[in-house]
Amino acid sequence: MDKKSVIDDHQVSKEDTGNGTIIQPRETQRGLSSRQVQLMAIGGSIGTGLFVGIGSYLRDTGPLSVFLGYMFYGLLFVWPVNLCVGEMCAYLPIRGSIFELAARYIDPAFGFAMGWVYFYGGLMLVCTEYSAVATVMQYWTTSVNPTAWVAMALVVCFLLNIVAVKWYGESEFIMASTKILLLIGLVMLTFITMVGGNPKHDVYGFRNWTHGVMYEYYTDGATGRFLGLFSVMVYAAFSVAGPDLPALAAGEIQNPRWTIPRVVKMTFYRIVGFYVVGVLAVGIICSPQDPRLLSAIDSGAAGANASPWVIGIQNLDIHGLPDLINVLILFSGWSCGNAYVYSSSRTLYSLARDGQAPKFLLKCNSAGVPIYCVITVSLLSCISFLVADTSAVTVLYWFIDLTTCALIITYTSMACIFLGWYRALKAQGVDRKTALPWVAPFQPYFAIGAVTIGSLITLFNGFSVFSPFSVQGFITSYFGLAFFVVMFLFWKLYHKTEFVDPATADIYSGKAEIDVECRIWEDGRFEERRKAELAQMHWARRMWEKMW
């Protein structure tokens, strides 16, 4: 095999320096199909929070507050940010990801701070899900040290992330499908049982909403009901999937200028169909005043024991489901850990490409995986072994608080980047409707609204830690904000960066290369090959593929 074949096979680039040809490091590869990306976007963040942790908010704020909190956060914040990311990444689906766009349209220091805050948040989320796996495993046995379950989850997620990205995508597709089917099954079960399809033949309907639907939280009166609603919105920031996975995977998605808009346009239906309907159903099947729900949360019950779904099912005398649900909850946590090992490692890779992280992190293996980035994330996630000395449930809630602020800051920053992008296009006379492959609706108003809502949630997410003042609560609630400010000031002062002038912002670098790369999907041959592959598949597999 000659040198050219080797280079082509491993997708490396060549550069003539005058003294010979230098082979540059391998890059990530476009191995994620449309169906894999859609399932990553749908299920990437459906973890234990929606199945177990939601019980404490149902108890403290009431079923209507939980329903409205998820709906407001999803439709007024997450959906607009998804649309912002979709327009930018469909135009430039670069391997440098959203953080490079921040440096182009706002300030290199902004991209640096945003990238490191998201890396920190993603790492904390990996630790959250590893701790959740340990918590759920204790449903069956408490005699095994929880560090064994953390180690098990860590090793599996590491192995799934060092294989070719298409196989990672396939594993995440399967695990995300499992938890989506779980959520759909629980919603259907709720509907069937509420109209009398249960062993008791009890048509309970909305009976669990008759003892109050919005509870006072932290204080009395209307202010207390508002704070209950607001606290649910903060929790939704942890448990509702955002635009981060599609944004970070932009450089590894097949046919990105078609796939990315398709994924973000479905965000509205994903939020309503999975999260909003899901939290509505859990408030129907389980009473927020159920004594078992109160005692399970206060005692730190493990796994499905603390799940309002399971408590509601057991109250209807339905047997055999708790173990099955607990297995599926376990897969949910495992899947989220797997997804955020991927996103955290790709964040490190993006930062290294921009010279904001050590260069050795750029090294990719023959499968196009940034191997040292995956190793770094896996090593740092070993802090999950804190469960050895502290209750797994306690550690889980530490990591949830540390994660939430970082994720809200990251999503708010994405909307800020869009506003910088919008200003740059306008200043340079670029018509969005004719120059872009896809144009997000309702802009820039959606972006402005998302920045406003995200900023308010960031500033007030820890309102309950001030009276009485909790040092631990203050640190876990606001560490992400302090980290962002420190990283921004460090890079800005050290490198003396300047805010980008919209008239000179770089909106073209990398576009020509992306145009060439995307030509394989845009010239019609890709679609012909795809039809030929479908024709050779078994009918059931063909229907499954077409559904996505």
VMD Tcl script that draws the C-alpha trace (Angstrom):
set ca {
  {0.00 0.00 0.00}
  {1.47 3.38 -0.95}
  {1.65 6.47 1.26}
  {-1.35 8.12 -0.36}
  {-3.55 5.12 0.40}
  {-2.47 5.14 4.01}
  {-3.25 8.83 4.29}
  {-6.65 8.47 2.66}
  {-7.56 5.45 4.77}
  {-6.81 7.24 8.03}
  {-8.16 10.62 7.01}
  {-5.05 12.63 7.71}
  {-3.98 15.80 5.94}
  {-0.74 16.69 4.18}
  {1.25 19.89 4.27}
  {4.24 20.63 2.04}
  {6.83 22.54 4.07}
  {9.45 22.69 1.36}
  {11.57 20.01 3.01}
  {9.11 17.21 2.42}
  {5.59 16.26 3.35}
  {4.48 16.37 6.97}
  {1.55 14.21 7.95}
  {-0.71 16.10 10.31}
  {-2.57 14.45 13.20}
  {-5.74 12.53 12.39}
  {-9.00 14.38 12.83}
  {-12.46 13.36 14.01}
  {-14.59 11.71 11.36}
  {-18.18 12.21 10.19}
  {-19.53 8.90 11.42}
  {-22.77 9.93 13.16}
  {-25.91 9.28 11.12}
  {-29.10 11.33 11.32}
  {-30.97 8.78 13.45}
  {-28.05 8.55 15.92}
  {-27.84 12.32 16.33}
  {-31.59 12.60 16.82}
  {-31.58 9.99 19.57}
  {-28.54 11.65 21.18}
  {-30.42 14.96 21.15}
  {-33.65 13.42 22.47}
  {-32.26 11.07 25.08}
  {-28.85 12.50 25.88}
  {-30.08 14.10 29.08}
  {-33.02 11.90 30.06}
  {-31.37 10.45 33.12}
  {-32.33 9.56 36.65}
  {-33.51 13.14 37.26}
  {-36.74 12.66 35.33}
  {-37.50 9.29 36.89}
  {-36.31 9.65 40.50}
  {-35.22 13.18 41.45}
  {-38.46 14.70 40.21}
  {-40.20 13.24 43.27}
  {-38.81 15.83 45.70}
  {-40.06 18.69 43.50}
  {-43.47 17.05 43.12}
  {-43.66 16.88 46.91}
  {-42.43 20.43 47.59}
  {-44.04 22.47 44.78}
  {-47.10 20.53 43.59}
  {-48.03 18.90 40.25}
  {-48.99 22.10 38.39}
  {-45.74 23.85 39.37}
  {-43.75 20.87 38.06}
  {-45.71 20.86 34.80}
  {-45.44 24.62 34.23}
  {-41.79 24.79 35.30}
  {-40.73 22.22 32.71}
  {-42.92 23.78 30.03}
  {-41.67 27.34 30.58}
  {-38.00 26.33 30.76}
  {-38.23 24.07 27.74}
  {-40.24 26.28 25.40}
  {-38.95 29.71 26.44}
  {-35.27 28.83 26.87}
  {-34.13 25.45 25.54}
  {-36.08 25.56 22.27}
  {-34.89 29.08 21.28}
  {-31.27 28.18 22.08}
  {-31.55 25.05 19.94}
  {-32.76 27.18 17.03}
  {-29.84 29.58 17.50}
  {-27.30 26.75 17.47}
  {-28.97 25.09 14.48}
  {-28.63 28.13 12.22}
  {-24.96 28.73 13.06}
  {-23.83 25.10 12.97}
  {-25.72 24.29 9.77}
  {-23.75 27.06 8.07}
  {-20.38 26.13 9.66}
  {-20.39 22.58 11.07}
  {-16.71 22.86 11.99}
  {-14.70 20.60 14.25}
  {-13.81 23.60 16.41}
  {-17.45 23.58 17.52}
  {-19.46 26.36 19.12}
  {-16.52 27.63 21.18}
  {-14.59 28.66 18.08}
  {-17.67 30.55 16.88}
  {-17.68 32.40 20.24}
  {-14.13 33.58 19.55}
  {-15.13 34.73 16.06}
  {-18.29 36.65 16.92}
  {-17.78 37.90 20.52}
  {-14.29 37.59 22.02}
  {-11.65 34.82 22.16}
  {-11.79 35.14 25.97}
  {-15.53 34.46 25.86}
  {-14.96 31.27 23.86}
  {-12.20 30.20 26.25}
  {-14.35 30.75 29.35}
  {-17.41 29.15 27.79}
  {-15.46 26.09 26.66}
  {-13.86 25.46 30.05}
  {-17.12 26.06 31.94}
  {-18.92 23.57 29.71}
  {-16.08 21.08 30.14}
  {-16.38 21.46 33.89}
  {-20.19 21.13 33.73}
  {-20.01 18.11 31.44}
  {-17.46 16.46 33.72}
  {-19.69 17.09 36.73}
  {-22.58 15.57 34.82}
  {-20.49 12.46 34.10}
  {-19.82 12.21 37.84}
  {-23.52 12.80 38.56}
  {-24.56 9.86 36.43}
  {-21.83 7.57 37.80}
  {-23.07 8.41 41.30}
  {-26.63 7.80 40.11}
  {-25.64 4.35 38.85}
  {-24.22 3.57 42.30}
  {-27.40 4.86 43.93}
  {-29.68 2.79 41.69}
  {-27.63 -0.38 42.14}
  {-28.18 -0.09 45.88}
  {-31.85 -0.89 45.19}
  {-30.84 -4.55 44.92}
  {-27.98 -4.68 47.42}
  {-26.34 -2.37 49.92}
  {-23.65 -4.86 50.92}
  {-21.40 -3.96 47.96}
  {-19.31 -0.80 48.26}
  {-20.80 1.76 45.79}
  {-17.33 2.44 44.36}
  {-17.60 -0.92 42.58}
  {-20.62 0.32 40.64}
  {-18.88 3.62 39.83}
  {-15.88 1.69 38.49}
  {-18.15 -0.52 36.40}
  {-19.89 2.47 34.81}
  {-16.60 4.30 34.23}
  {-14.94 1.39 32.44}
  {-17.92 0.71 30.16}
  {-18.31 4.38 29.17}
  {-14.57 4.65 28.51}
  {-14.60 1.61 26.22}
  {-17.66 2.85 24.32}
  {-15.98 6.22 23.73}
  {-12.66 4.97 22.33}
  {-14.16 2.97 19.46}
  {-15.09 4.57 16.12}
  {-17.67 7.30 16.60}
  {-20.26 5.42 14.54}
  {-20.16 2.59 17.11}
  {-20.39 5.06 19.97}
  {-23.40 6.54 18.17}
  {-24.92 3.07 17.82}
  {-24.48 2.30 21.52}
  {-26.00 5.65 22.50}
  {-28.82 5.08 20.01}
  {-29.71 1.79 21.69}
  {-29.48 3.13 25.26}
  {-31.35 6.35 24.42}
  {-34.06 4.29 22.69}
  {-34.44 2.24 25.86}
  {-35.12 5.20 28.12}
  {-37.38 6.88 25.59}
  {-39.43 3.68 25.39}
  {-39.48 3.65 29.20}
  {-40.87 7.19 29.33}
  {-43.44 6.46 26.61}
  {-44.46 3.29 28.43}
  {-44.90 5.13 31.74}
  {-47.03 7.83 30.08}
  {-49.22 5.18 28.41}
  {-49.48 3.28 31.69}
  {-50.61 6.48 33.42}
  {-53.33 7.11 30.86}
  {-54.62 3.51 30.94}
  {-54.69 3.33 34.73}
  {-56.26 6.78 35.25}
  {-59.31 5.75 33.20}
  {-59.75 2.52 35.16}
  {-57.37 0.06 33.52}
  {-55.79 -1.16 36.77}
  {-56.30 -4.10 39.17}
  {-58.45 -1.94 41.43}
  {-60.59 -0.71 38.50}
  {-60.18 2.71 40.05}
  {-60.97 5.62 37.70}
  {-58.80 8.08 39.59}
  {-58.35 10.70 36.84}
  {-56.91 13.93 38.27}
  {-57.69 13.00 41.87}
  {-54.10 13.70 42.92}
  {-54.58 17.31 41.82}
  {-57.50 17.97 44.18}
  {-55.41 18.73 47.29}
  {-53.70 21.76 45.77}
  {-51.65 22.05 42.60}
  {-49.14 24.84 43.38}
  {-47.60 24.66 46.85}
  {-45.92 27.46 48.73}
  {-42.16 26.98 48.74}
  {-39.60 28.76 50.95}
  {-42.08 31.51 51.88}
  {-45.83 32.12 52.04}
  {-48.47 33.31 49.59}
  {-48.09 34.07 45.90}
  {-44.35 34.66 46.32}
  {-43.98 31.14 47.72}
  {-45.89 29.64 44.79}
  {-43.73 31.59 42.34}
  {-40.54 30.40 44.04}
  {-41.81 26.84 43.80}
  {-42.30 27.28 40.06}
  {-38.87 28.91 39.75}
  {-37.16 26.09 41.65}
  {-38.64 23.59 39.17}
  {-37.25 25.64 36.29}
  {-33.80 25.46 37.89}
  {-34.11 21.69 38.27}
  {-35.32 21.40 34.66}
  {-32.03 22.98 33.62}
  {-30.35 19.82 34.89}
  {-32.77 17.28 33.47}
  {-33.92 18.71 30.10}
  {-31.59 18.03 27.17}
  {-30.11 21.16 25.64}
  {-28.39 21.95 22.33}
  {-24.94 20.98 23.55}
  {-24.66 17.48 22.08}
  {-25.68 18.44 18.49}
  {-23.43 21.52 18.70}
  {-20.39 19.56 19.85}
  {-21.03 16.74 17.37}
  {-21.31 19.12 14.39}
  {-17.90 18.07 13.10}
  {-18.79 14.36 13.23}
  {-22.30 14.40 11.75}
  {-23.03 13.01 8.29}
  {-24.73 15.48 5.95}
  {-24.64 18.18 8.68}
  {-26.40 20.93 6.71}
  {-29.47 18.71 6.45}
  {-29.21 16.77 9.71}
  {-28.60 19.66 12.15}
  {-31.66 21.73 11.12}
  {-33.78 18.57 11.17}
  {-32.68 17.80 14.72}
  {-33.20 21.30 16.12}
  {-36.58 21.76 14.41}
  {-37.84 18.70 16.28}
  {-36.83 20.20 19.63}
  {-40.30 21.65 20.24}
  {-41.97 18.26 19.81}
  {-39.31 16.50 21.91}
  {-39.80 18.94 24.79}
  {-43.59 18.71 24.69}
  {-43.78 15.01 23.85}
  {-41.25 13.71 26.36}
  {-40.55 16.18 29.15}
  {-43.78 18.16 29.51}
  {-46.11 15.20 28.99}
  {-43.84 13.08 31.19}
  {-43.98 15.42 34.19}
  {-47.72 15.86 33.68}
  {-48.15 12.08 33.87}
  {-46.04 11.67 37.00}
  {-48.18 14.27 38.78}
  {-51.26 12.28 37.81}
  {-50.16 8.80 38.86}
  {-48.51 9.75 42.17}
  {-49.95 11.98 44.87}
  {-47.47 14.66 46.01}
  {-48.72 14.00 49.54}
  {-48.16 10.25 49.45}
  {-46.52 9.24 52.78}
  {-44.22 6.78 50.98}
  {-42.95 9.54 48.69}
  {-42.19 11.77 51.67}
  {-40.41 9.06 53.64}
  {-38.50 7.73 50.59}
  {-37.02 11.15 49.83}
  {-36.25 12.03 53.46}
  {-34.52 8.69 54.05}
  {-32.44 8.85 50.85}
  {-34.06 5.74 49.39}
  {-32.19 4.18 46.49}
  {-33.21 3.57 42.95}
  {-36.86 2.97 42.13}
  {-37.79 3.10 45.84}
  {-37.73 6.91 45.59}
  {-39.38 7.09 42.17}
  {-42.87 8.64 42.18}
  {-43.66 6.46 39.16}
  {-43.00 3.27 41.12}
  {-44.86 4.50 44.20}
  {-47.89 5.32 42.06}
  {-47.75 1.94 40.30}
  {-47.47 0.05 43.59}
  {-50.43 1.97 45.02}
  {-52.51 0.52 42.16}
  {-51.51 -3.05 43.16}
  {-49.54 -3.58 39.94}
  {-46.75 -6.06 40.71}
  {-43.53 -7.00 38.91}
  {-42.76 -3.58 37.42}
  {-40.42 -1.99 40.03}
  {-37.46 -4.23 39.16}
  {-37.93 -3.70 35.43}
  {-38.25 0.05 35.87}
  {-35.15 0.11 38.05}
  {-33.15 -1.69 35.35}
  {-34.28 0.87 32.80}
  {-33.51 3.76 35.17}
  {-30.03 2.27 35.50}
  {-29.62 2.31 31.72}
  {-30.79 5.93 31.69}
  {-28.05 7.01 34.06}
  {-25.49 4.94 32.20}
  {-26.53 6.44 28.88}
  {-26.19 10.00 30.19}
  {-22.74 9.24 31.55}
  {-21.78 7.80 28.16}
  {-23.13 10.86 26.32}
  {-21.30 13.36 28.48}
  {-17.98 11.52 28.34}
  {-18.38 12.09 24.60}
  {-19.36 15.77 24.88}
  {-16.69 16.58 27.50}
  {-13.95 14.94 25.45}
  {-15.06 16.80 22.31}
  {-15.04 20.05 24.28}
  {-11.41 19.44 25.25}
  {-10.64 18.62 21.61}
  {-12.26 21.86 20.44}
  {-10.32 23.89 23.00}
  {-7.06 22.24 21.93}
  {-7.78 23.05 18.28}
  {-8.07 26.72 19.24}
  {-4.85 26.68 21.27}
  {-6.75 26.95 24.56}
  {-5.81 23.52 25.88}
  {-2.61 21.40 25.61}
  {-1.80 20.34 22.05}
  {-1.30 16.66 22.93}
  {-5.10 16.48 23.30}
  {-5.40 16.83 19.51}
  {-4.12 13.30 18.92}
  {-6.78 11.02 17.44}
  {-6.54 7.27 17.00}
  {-7.14 5.49 13.70}
  {-10.90 5.57 14.34}
  {-10.87 9.37 14.55}
  {-11.40 9.47 18.35}
  {-9.46 12.09 20.38}
  {-8.06 9.38 22.61}
  {-6.19 11.57 25.10}
  {-9.29 13.71 25.61}
  {-11.32 10.62 26.49}
  {-8.58 9.42 28.85}
  {-8.40 12.84 30.55}
  {-12.17 12.96 31.12}
  {-12.17 9.40 32.47}
  {-9.32 10.12 34.88}
  {-10.92 13.32 36.18}
  {-14.28 11.59 36.62}
  {-12.65 9.38 39.26}
  {-13.75 12.03 41.78}
  {-17.02 10.07 41.65}
  {-15.32 7.67 44.06}
  {-16.30 10.15 46.78}
  {-19.23 7.77 47.23}
  {-16.80 5.56 49.17}
  {-16.82 7.90 52.18}
  {-20.15 9.72 51.75}
  {-23.68 8.58 50.97}
  {-24.10 8.03 47.23}
  {-27.34 10.03 47.34}
  {-25.61 12.98 49.05}
  {-22.78 12.99 46.50}
  {-25.35 12.76 43.71}
  {-27.04 15.99 44.84}
  {-23.67 17.76 45.21}
  {-22.91 17.01 41.58}
  {-26.42 18.03 40.46}
  {-25.98 21.50 42.00}
  {-22.47 21.89 40.54}
  {-23.72 20.88 37.08}
  {-26.85 23.00 36.84}
  {-25.23 26.44 36.96}
  {-22.59 25.47 34.38}
  {-25.18 24.15 31.92}
  {-27.37 27.27 32.20}
  {-24.33 29.51 31.61}
  {-23.31 27.45 28.57}
  {-26.75 27.56 26.97}
  {-27.10 31.29 27.68}
  {-23.68 31.84 26.09}
  {-24.85 30.01 22.96}
  {-27.67 32.52 22.58}
  {-25.15 35.35 23.10}
  {-23.02 33.90 20.30}
  {-26.04 33.92 18.02}
  {-26.60 37.61 18.70}
  {-22.95 38.24 17.78}
  {-23.42 36.16 14.63}
  {-26.63 38.02 13.77}
  {-24.89 41.40 14.18}
  {-21.94 40.27 12.06}
  {-24.16 39.14 9.18}
  {-26.10 42.39 9.32}
  {-22.96 44.57 9.50}
  {-21.40 42.77 6.52}
  {-24.54 42.91 4.38}
  {-25.17 39.16 4.32}
  {-28.80 38.21 3.69}
  {-29.67 35.35 6.03}
  {-32.55 34.21 3.84}
  {-30.42 33.67 0.74}
  {-26.91 32.99 2.06}
  {-27.60 30.37 4.71}
  {-28.58 26.71 4.29}
  {-31.20 27.10 7.04}
  {-32.66 30.16 8.80}
  {-34.01 29.91 12.36}
  {-37.44 31.50 12.89}
  {-38.34 34.30 15.32}
  {-34.83 35.73 15.46}
  {-33.25 37.71 17.04}
  {-36.20 37.92 19.48}
  {-35.92 34.30 20.62}
  {-32.20 34.78 21.29}
  {-32.77 37.97 23.30}
  {-35.45 36.26 25.37}
  {-33.21 33.23 25.99}
  {-30.32 35.44 27.16}
  {-32.66 37.28 29.54}
  {-34.19 34.11 31.01}
  {-30.85 32.31 31.24}
  {-29.21 35.25 33.03}
  {-32.02 35.48 35.58}
  {-31.92 31.74 36.32}
  {-28.12 31.87 36.68}
  {-28.23 34.77 39.15}
  {-31.09 33.47 41.29}
  {-30.71 29.68 41.03}
  {-29.34 29.51 44.58}
  {-31.90 31.79 46.22}
  {-32.66 29.30 48.97}
  {-29.06 29.18 50.30}
  {-29.04 32.78 51.61}
  {-31.51 32.49 54.47}
  {-30.29 30.65 56.41}
  {-26.93 31.00 54.69}
  {-25.33 27.73 53.60}
  {-21.66 27.84 52.61}
  {-21.86 24.46 50.89}
  {-25.05 25.40 49.06}
  {-23.61 28.75 47.95}
  {-20.47 27.11 46.54}
  {-22.33 24.37 44.67}
  {-24.92 26.83 43.31}
  {-22.57 29.54 42.09}
  {-19.18 27.91 41.47}
  {-19.92 27.73 37.73}
  {-20.57 31.49 37.52}
  {-17.39 32.34 39.43}
  {-15.39 29.93 37.28}
  {-16.71 31.56 34.09}
  {-15.78 35.07 35.26}
  {-12.29 34.01 36.40}
  {-11.53 32.16 33.15}
  {-12.81 35.06 31.02}
  {-10.72 37.63 32.88}
  {-7.63 35.40 32.87}
  {-7.66 34.90 29.09}
  {-8.61 38.49 28.35}
  {-5.92 40.03 30.53}
  {-3.19 37.51 29.70}
  {-3.72 37.66 25.92}
  {-5.13 41.21 25.82}
  {-8.01 40.11 23.60}
  {-10.57 42.57 22.24}
  {-14.27 42.29 21.61}
  {-14.94 41.47 17.96}
  {-16.12 44.24 15.64}
  {-19.19 42.87 13.78}
  {-18.01 44.52 10.55}
  {-14.78 42.49 10.56}
  {-15.99 39.27 12.26}
  {-14.79 36.11 10.52}
  {-17.85 34.40 9.04}
  {-16.10 32.59 6.17}
  {-13.01 30.71 7.45}
  {-13.53 26.99 7.04}
  {-16.61 27.33 4.86}
  {-14.85 26.33 1.64}
  {-13.50 23.16 3.27}
  {-16.94 22.32 4.67}
  {-18.49 22.89 1.22}
  {-16.08 20.34 -0.27}
  {-16.64 17.90 2.59}
  {-20.44 18.12 2.30}
  {-20.43 17.65 -1.48}
  {-20.66 13.87 -1.05}
  {-24.15 14.28 0.42}
  {-25.26 17.14 -1.80}
  {-24.43 15.73 -5.24}
  {-27.13 13.03 -5.17}
  {-24.80 10.02 -5.05}
  {-25.11 9.65 -1.29}
  {-28.90 9.37 -1.57}
  {-28.57 6.74 -4.30}
  {-26.22 4.65 -2.17}
  {-28.57 5.05 0.78}
  {-31.52 3.75 -1.23}
  {-29.44 0.78 -2.36}
  {-28.55 -0.02 1.28}
  {-32.20 0.19 2.32}
  {-33.24 -2.14 -0.51}
  {-30.91 -4.84 0.83}
  {-32.21 -4.64 4.40}
  {-34.81 -6.87 6.03}
  {-38.26 -5.21 5.99}
  {-38.29 -4.59 9.75}
  {-34.85 -2.98 9.71}
  {-35.90 -0.92 6.68}
  {-38.96 0.42 8.53}
  {-36.82 1.24 11.58}
  {-34.30 3.16 9.48}
  {-36.99 5.10 7.61}
  {-38.67 6.11 10.88}
  {-35.57 8.09 11.76}
}
mol new
graphics top color blue
foreach p $ca { graphics top sphere $p radius 0.5 }
foreach p [lrange $ca 0 end-1] q [lrange $ca 1 end] { graphics top cylinder $p $q radius 0.2 }
display resetview
